[in-house]
Amino acid sequence: MQSAERQVASVMVQDFVSVKAKDLLDFVDDVMNLGRIRHMPVLEGKQIIGVVSQRDLLAASLSRALDFEAGQRRNFMRSVVVEEVMTHQPITVGPGVTLREAARLMLTHRIGCLPVVEEDGRVIGLVTETDLLRGAYNEAEPSTIR
């Protein structure tokens, strides 16, 4: 089978870190930095309500804190919750979507991550640009934690 026709379920990461809408940005920033994570689903129970990315954190801190020093930036991020900066109603895919279609969606919408959801809306994984590259080169093992 050609790589592009494989399903996202074959490359998605199933062990991922998520956050809640009311979590503070400084917490999210710490988790992303420690785990070298660029995208995190925002969950309410097991349902996805958004995605927060490093780009969202950067935009939030730059838009309101251009003249802040590191300590001031940190204090600012303690005052902002995830739901203020996350992407609401993110684009999602089912586990049977092909890598080709996932790549098309990411390119069209200029995003770096697609949450993989079951029909009931429950998040079962994430597929990122890195996962698509891995799939293109037929590497079987997805990365461990995202």
Summary of the structure (lengths in Angstrom):
residues: 146
radius of gyration: 15.9
end to end distance: 26.8
largest distance: 53.0
contacts: 445
relative contact order: 0.25
helix: 40%
strand: 23%
